Amino acid sequence: MTRSEIAELRFAVTQLRQCVGALRSHYGESNTVKRLENDLERLTIDADEFEQSPPPEIASRRDQETIYVPDSKSDEAAWMGAQDEGLGFHSRPRTT
């Protein structure tokens, strides 16, 4: 994560803190407001931890093998007898 991304995260957490503060002034110490404050505190702790000791980066998706699926019509015989999952039909002849 770059410095600008960390700064962006900090800014978002600050905005969230202001929103939760507004909720607290409007709704008081309701259970949901307390949970939001707890979640915000956890998010702050996690952001600090991430900034101090970031996890290793994963390889970019460009390094992974790309599988191309042809646009040509597939062999319909390969699907004969297969169930149409999610449609509620059982094995039946396919119509084209």
Short mmCIF file of the C-alpha atoms (twelve columns), coordinates in Angstrom:
data_MODEL
# 
_entry.id   MODEL 
# 
loop_
_atom_site.group_PDB 
_atom_site.id 
_atom_site.type_symbol 
_atom_site.label_atom_id 
_atom_site.label_alt_id 
_atom_site.label_comp_id 
_atom_site.label_asym_id 
_atom_site.label_seq_id 
_atom_site.Cartn_x 
_atom_site.Cartn_y 
_atom_site.Cartn_z 
_atom_site.pdbx_PDB_model_num 
ATOM 1  C CA . MET A 1  0.000   0.000   0.000   1 
ATOM 2  C CA . THR A 2  1.432   3.337   -0.982  1 
ATOM 3  C CA . ARG A 3  1.671   6.368   1.274   1 
ATOM 4  C CA . SER A 4  -1.190  8.049   -0.600  1 
ATOM 5  C CA . GLU A 5  -3.397  4.971   -0.121  1 
ATOM 6  C CA . ILE A 6  -2.664  4.977   3.610   1 
ATOM 7  C CA . ALA A 7  -3.451  8.699   3.755   1 
ATOM 8  C CA . GLU A 8  -6.702  8.015   1.902   1 
ATOM 9  C CA . LEU A 9  -7.568  5.281   4.421   1 
ATOM 10 C CA . ARG A 10 -6.829  7.636   7.325   1 
ATOM 11 C CA . PHE A 11 -9.043  10.314  5.748   1 
ATOM 12 C CA . ALA A 12 -11.902 7.815   5.304   1 
ATOM 13 C CA . VAL A 13 -11.587 6.684   8.930   1 
ATOM 14 C CA . THR A 14 -11.668 10.331  10.053  1 
ATOM 15 C CA . GLN A 15 -14.836 10.933  8.030   1 
ATOM 16 C CA . LEU A 16 -16.376 7.795   9.493   1 
ATOM 17 C CA . ARG A 17 -15.462 8.973   12.996  1 
ATOM 18 C CA . GLN A 18 -17.308 12.258  12.332  1 
ATOM 19 C CA . CYS A 19 -20.384 10.378  11.067  1 
ATOM 20 C CA . VAL A 20 -20.441 8.077   14.085  1 
ATOM 21 C CA . GLY A 21 -20.038 11.139  16.336  1 
ATOM 22 C CA . ALA A 22 -23.072 12.728  14.675  1 
ATOM 23 C CA . LEU A 23 -25.049 9.514   15.221  1 
ATOM 24 C CA . ARG A 24 -23.991 9.471   18.879  1 
ATOM 25 C CA . SER A 25 -25.176 13.065  19.402  1 
ATOM 26 C CA . HIS A 26 -28.495 12.232  17.740  1 
ATOM 27 C CA . TYR A 27 -29.174 8.759   19.189  1 
ATOM 28 C CA . GLY A 28 -27.120 8.766   22.383  1 
ATOM 29 C CA . GLU A 29 -25.566 5.582   23.714  1 
ATOM 30 C CA . SER A 30 -27.828 3.086   21.968  1 
ATOM 31 C CA . ASN A 31 -26.468 -0.404  21.410  1 
ATOM 32 C CA . THR A 32 -26.080 0.133   17.659  1 
ATOM 33 C CA . VAL A 33 -24.106 3.341   18.170  1 
ATOM 34 C CA . LYS A 34 -21.871 1.555   20.683  1 
ATOM 35 C CA . ARG A 35 -21.265 -1.253  18.166  1 
ATOM 36 C CA . LEU A 36 -20.407 1.276   15.463  1 
ATOM 37 C CA . GLU A 37 -17.946 2.954   17.820  1 
ATOM 38 C CA . ASN A 38 -16.429 -0.423  18.632  1 
ATOM 39 C CA . ASP A 39 -16.133 -1.246  14.920  1 
ATOM 40 C CA . LEU A 40 -14.538 2.131   14.289  1 
ATOM 41 C CA . GLU A 41 -12.014 1.537   17.073  1 
ATOM 42 C CA . ARG A 42 -11.171 -1.875  15.603  1 
ATOM 43 C CA . LEU A 43 -10.768 -0.308  12.152  1 
ATOM 44 C CA . THR A 44 -8.392  2.290   13.588  1 
ATOM 45 C CA . ILE A 45 -6.323  -0.402  15.312  1 
ATOM 46 C CA . ASP A 46 -6.182  -2.490  12.127  1 
ATOM 47 C CA . ALA A 47 -5.164  0.525   10.020  1 
ATOM 48 C CA . ASP A 48 -2.347  1.324   12.483  1 
ATOM 49 C CA . GLU A 49 -1.186  -2.277  12.434  1 
ATOM 50 C CA . PHE A 50 -1.326  -2.402  8.645   1 
ATOM 51 C CA . GLU A 51 0.708   0.795   8.327   1 
ATOM 52 C CA . GLN A 52 3.373   -0.386  10.779  1 
ATOM 53 C CA . SER A 53 3.665   -3.930  9.437   1 
ATOM 54 C CA . PRO A 54 1.993   -4.443  6.047   1 
ATOM 55 C CA . PRO A 55 1.385   -8.020  4.892   1 
ATOM 56 C CA . PRO A 56 3.300   -9.310  1.846   1 
ATOM 57 C CA . GLU A 57 1.867   -8.225  -1.481  1 
ATOM 58 C CA . ILE A 58 0.253   -10.822 -3.710  1 
ATOM 59 C CA . ALA A 59 1.367   -11.404 -7.269  1 
ATOM 60 C CA . SER A 60 -0.509  -9.367  -9.824  1 
ATOM 61 C CA . ARG A 61 -3.246  -11.029 -11.803 1 
ATOM 62 C CA . ARG A 62 -1.273  -10.445 -14.997 1 
ATOM 63 C CA . ASP A 63 1.144   -13.153 -13.870 1 
ATOM 64 C CA . GLN A 64 -1.622  -15.743 -13.853 1 
ATOM 65 C CA . GLU A 65 -2.373  -17.864 -16.875 1 
ATOM 66 C CA . THR A 66 -5.242  -16.632 -19.035 1 
ATOM 67 C CA . ILE A 67 -7.681  -19.231 -20.276 1 
ATOM 68 C CA . TYR A 68 -9.437  -18.341 -23.510 1 
ATOM 69 C CA . VAL A 69 -12.917 -19.701 -24.178 1 
ATOM 70 C CA . PRO A 70 -13.773 -19.880 -27.882 1 
ATOM 71 C CA . ASP A 71 -16.905 -18.181 -29.195 1 
ATOM 72 C CA . SER A 72 -17.674 -21.086 -31.503 1 
ATOM 73 C CA . LYS A 73 -20.705 -23.300 -30.826 1 
ATOM 74 C CA . SER A 74 -19.936 -26.162 -28.449 1 
ATOM 75 C CA . ASP A 75 -20.819 -29.789 -29.060 1 
ATOM 76 C CA . GLU A 76 -24.430 -30.110 -27.834 1 
ATOM 77 C CA . ALA A 77 -24.052 -33.901 -27.537 1 
ATOM 78 C CA . ALA A 78 -21.735 -33.353 -24.580 1 
ATOM 79 C CA . TRP A 79 -24.666 -31.881 -22.656 1 
ATOM 80 C CA . MET A 80 -27.307 -34.497 -23.479 1 
ATOM 81 C CA . GLY A 81 -28.765 -35.955 -20.280 1 
ATOM 82 C CA . ALA A 82 -27.372 -33.177 -18.090 1 
ATOM 83 C CA . GLN A 83 -29.651 -31.426 -15.643 1 
ATOM 84 C CA . ASP A 84 -30.458 -27.762 -16.082 1 
ATOM 85 C CA . GLU A 85 -29.414 -26.707 -12.600 1 
ATOM 86 C CA . GLY A 86 -31.542 -24.090 -10.964 1 
ATOM 87 C CA . LEU A 87 -34.363 -24.387 -13.485 1 
ATOM 88 C CA . GLY A 88 -36.072 -27.347 -11.849 1 
ATOM 89 C CA . PHE A 89 -35.899 -29.589 -14.911 1 
ATOM 90 C CA . HIS A 90 -34.593 -33.103 -14.878 1 
ATOM 91 C CA . SER A 91 -32.773 -34.817 -17.705 1 
ATOM 92 C CA . ARG A 92 -34.615 -34.130 -20.904 1 
ATOM 93 C CA . PRO A 93 -33.743 -33.804 -24.567 1 
ATOM 94 C CA . ARG A 94 -32.349 -30.380 -25.351 1 
ATOM 95 C CA . THR A 95 -34.084 -28.283 -27.956 1 
ATOM 96 C CA . THR A 96 -32.307 -25.814 -30.154 1 
# 
